[in-house]
Each structure stands twice: as structure tokens, then as C-alpha cells.
């Protein structure tokens, strides 16, 4: 769901991105704050901005990310002072909210062959956009809201027997991309530079100290990373116990 006049706000923010905007290579992206049914965001909806940061590596070797809430009084000013760009540079990409000029789709569209993939499509887009010369920014205010609570039954494709194989193939593609190999990468910047700036080692699956601050001062955030390590993205990880419960329920109806 969106705040009123969200489109005017985002267009204005996109134009602030200096030469990146002028070249059509600016992307606004962040994890939206959540809301709950039946009321929706309402008049008291969160308007503070969020920024994506590295969180941890999953058992599949894919980087997980999370959104951290910024303090209302935090303001970012770039080196292009004449543009009054208060958007916050970031490196990670949110599948749930991204705003850009449509020309991006001709250069770096979603990889339609990553079948069965849930965790991984965002980091794939992030590294591909980086190598194609795109600059990502988090807007200083939140303008849309996501229903994070979900029904896990909707995420289980029981009719696709080969889904597990397709998913593993997709994960392998993403693992190669973040290491600078494989399809879809650009030639303007390299994946090694992306990893270095992000503070992540995709070979050893480790995170550098401080990468959770996305190159910002720690006091830019509402809470510390250690106080609230899950933040917005905590509901995006289904535990093994929950998955087993869901699969047991599904089997009652499918006879498997």
C-alpha cells in the first residue's frame, strides 16, 4: 500500500540523484515498513526511511539482507551539493520496492530463468545492476508498506516435482554471479568491487565488521544491529520447524 502522492515524491527524489539520474542509472530501493490487516497502514504509518544492509549467510550460501530503520532526524547530504540529494547510497536491492526509469529493463531486467528461487534474486539483481553501472539509493522517507505476515502455504509449489532441482540450479547461478562469473553481468564495474564496498566475502561466506551500517554512522539508526538483528526481514525466514509443519499439513491433502 502507498502513501498519497507517492509517485510525485519518488520522481522528485529520483531527479536528485545527480549524474546517475541524468544518465538514467539511478534506482530507489528499500524494504518497506510493514502493516497488518484489516486496518492497513493508517494515519500513524511509519514514514522514516529504511536502508538495506548485509545480515548473514544462509545454509545455501546465499547472502541474507535486512532493512534497518533510520532516525527521523538523520539527513544525508552528498558531495553534489547543488543537487540537494538526501537519498542515501546503498548497494543492496529490494524486490518489494524499486523505482527507476524504465530504460533499466532493457539493460538489466530480472533473470527469468531463476526458477524456484526466493532468497537470491535480490542479491543477483544488486550485483548485476552494480556491474552495469547503476547506483542504488534508499529514499529518506518510506512511501509504501508491505504485508510481511504471510501464509507459508502459498510458497510451496507441490505441483512442481522438479522444483528442487531448478532451485538448486538457480542458486548455483547466483553464487557464480556474486563471484564475478556467469550470465547477466555488466562490464562497467566488477563484482569484486561490489563485494569490497558491501563488506562481504562471497568466497568465505563472511561479513566484515561494520558492514551492517551500510557505510553510515551507527547513530543513524533507530536501534543497534545487535539489539535488533532481525529487523524488518525477520519474518522472511521460515524456520525448518515451520516448514516441516506446513509440509505435514500439505501431505494430508495430497496423500504423499
N, C-alpha and C positions, 0 to 999 in steps of 0.2 A: 504494500500500500504506500501511497505517496502523499507528501505534504502538498498543499496548494502552491501553484506556481513553481513546481519543482523543475520544469523544463526551462523556464526563463533563468532560474538560478544557475542550473548546470551549464547552460550555454554561456552565460556570463563568466562562470568560473573557468570554463574551457578556454575562453579567449584570453585569460590571464596567464596562460602557460608559456608566454614568451615565444621564442623561436620554435619550440615544439608544436605549439598551436598553429603558428603560421605555416609550418610545413605539413600540417595535418597529422602530426605524430605525437599527440598528447592523449592520454587516457585517464579519465577519472574513475577510480575504483576503490571499494572498501566493503567490509562486511556491514550490512545494515543492522541497526539495533532491532530487537525483537518486539513482538506484540503477542497478545493472547486473545483467543476468541471467548465470548462472542463480541466483545466491545471494540476490538481493534485498537490502534494507537491512541486515539483520543486527543483531547486538547493538551494533556500533560505529557505528550510523547517526547522521548529523548531527542534533542536536537544537537547535542555535542557530537563532534566528529569521531571517527574511529580510523585506525591505521593498521594494516596487516603486518604481522611480524612472524618470523620462524618460531615454531613451537617445539616440535620433536619429530623424530623419525618413527614411522610405524614398522611393524614386523615385516611389511612388504618392501621396506627400503624406500618408501615414498615420504617426502617431507610433509608434515602437517603444519598448518599455519593457523593463526588466530587473530581476531581483531581486538585491539586494545583501545579503550575509551580515553579520549583526550580531555584534559581540563578545559572548561569553558574559557578561562582567561588566557589559555595558551594561544599565541599567534605566531605564525611563521612568515618570515619575510625572505624573499630570495635575493640573489645578487643582481637581478634585473630590476632594480628599484623602481624604474619608471613604469613597470607593468603592475605594480602593487599585487604581486602574486602571493596570495595567502594559502594557496594549495600546498600540501605537504608532499615532497618527493617520497616515493616508495618504490619497491621492486616487485612486490607480490601482487597477484591478480585475483580478484574475487569473481567467481562465476555468477553470483547472485546480484551483483551490481557493477556495471561497467558502462561508461558513457564516452563516446568518441565520434569522430567523423566517419561516415560510412565507407570512405575510401580504405579504411583499415581492412575491411572484409575482402578486398581484392588482393591484399598483400599477405595477411596473416589471419585467415579465418580459422574457426575451430577445426580440429582434425576429426573428420567424420569416421575414421577407421579405428578410433579408440573405443571399441565396443566393450560394454560391461564395466567400464571404469567409473568409479565415483571419486575416490581420493587419487589425485594425479592429474586430472585435466586442468586444474588451476595452475600448478607449477609448470606444466607443459606450455600453457599459454604465456606465462610470465617469462620463461627463458626464451621462447620464440619471439615474443614481442621485443625483448631486450636486444636480441641479436639482429633484429630487423630495424633497430634504431628508434624504437618507440620509448617515450618517457611516461612513466606512470605517476599519478598523484592521488592523494587522498583529499577530498574536499574538506574544508574546515567545519562544515555542518552536515548533519545527516538529514537526508530528504526523503528516504524511503525506509520501509520497515518490512521485516521478514518474519513469517510464522515458523520459528525454529522448531517448535514441537511438532513432531511428525509421526505418522503411523508407519512403523517399520515394515508392515506387510506390503506396503506399496513399493518397497525397494527390493523385493525378492521376485525374480523372474523365474517362476517354477516351470514355465513352458519352454525354456531355452536350455536344453541339455548340454549344449556346448558352450554355455556362457562362461564357465570357469576357465576353459582353455582360451577363449577370446580375451577374458580379463587379464590373464597372465601374459598373453602376448602384448596387450596394451601397456601393462606395467613395464615390460621389458623395453618398449619403445620410449617411454618417459624416462626410464633410467639412463638410456643412451642419450637422450636429448639434453638432460641436465649435465651430462659429462662432455657435451660438445660434439656428439656424434648422432648420426641418424637423420631422419627426414624433417623437413619443415623449418630448419634453422636458417637465419639470415647470414649476411656477410659483413654487416656494418660494425657489429661488436661481437665479441666471443663469449661463449658460455663460461669460460674460466673467470672472466672479469665479472660476470653476473654473480657467480658463487663467492668471489672475493668480496665484492661490495655487500652482499647479503650476509656474509659471515657464516657461511655454511660450507662444509666439505662433503661433497656428494660421493667421494671415493670411500672415506672412512665413516660416513654417516654420523658426523659430529657437528656440533654447533659451537661457534666462538663465543666467549664471554662478551656480553653486551649486545649481541645481535638482537635480543628481544626488545631493544629500544629503538630499532629502525633508524639508527644514527641521530636520534633525538636525545635531549637531556632526560634523565629519568623522572624529573619533576614535571615533565609534560603530560604525564598520565595520571588518571584518577586514582589508580591503585598500582602497587608494585606488581611485578610479574610473579614473584614468589607468594604474594598474598592471594593472588587470584590467577593461577597459571592457566586455567581452562578458559576463562572469559567467555566471549561470545560463541566460540567454536566448540564448547564442551558438549553440546547436545548433538554434534555432528558425528561423534564416535559412538557406535553401538558396541557395547561390551559383548564378549563371547557368550556370557551367560544369557544376555537378552536375545542374541541371535539364535542360540540353542532353543530357547523357549519358543521363539517365533517359528522355527523350523518344525518343532514338535507339534505346534498347533496346525501348521500347514499340512503336515503329514496325515492328520486326522481327516482332512477333507480330500486329499489326493490319493490316499491309500498306499503311499510309498513309505 
